[in-house]
């Protein structure tokens, strides 16, 4: 299950783990104009872990999800 909310400066997506038997903490993704943050509570340490991705890193991650093992470089359309 997931939720999507549109705040003033970001789109916020929350991923809720509904799997069994071991559930992970919710993951919150915030998409800003210049970066994307991913946050998840580390219950063992009672601290929120945060990762910040540039838009270029996010683009590369999206492209990588459907590719086989290897090294790649994403280039703008029309660039050889």
LINZITA-V910028 format. One record per residue. RES is the residue in three letters. SS is DSSP state (H for helix, E for strand, C for the rest). Layout:
BEGIN
RES|SS / RES|SS
END
This chain:
BEGIN
UNK|C / UNK|E / UNK|E / UNK|E / UNK|E / UNK|E / UNK|C / UNK|C / UNK|C / UNK|C / UNK|E / UNK|E / UNK|E / UNK|E / UNK|E / UNK|C / UNK|C / UNK|C / UNK|C / UNK|C / UNK|C / UNK|C / UNK|C / UNK|C / UNK|C / UNK|C / UNK|E / UNK|E / UNK|E / UNK|E / UNK|E / UNK|C / UNK|C / UNK|C / UNK|E / UNK|E / UNK|E / UNK|E / UNK|E / UNK|E / UNK|E / UNK|E / UNK|C / UNK|C / UNK|C / UNK|C / UNK|E / UNK|E / UNK|E / UNK|E / UNK|E / UNK|E / UNK|E / UNK|E / UNK|H / UNK|H / UNK|H / UNK|H / UNK|H / UNK|H / UNK|H / UNK|H / UNK|H / UNK|H / UNK|C / UNK|C / UNK|C / UNK|C / UNK|C / UNK|C / UNK|C / UNK|C / UNK|C / UNK|C / UNK|C / UNK|C / UNK|C / UNK|C / UNK|C / UNK|C
END
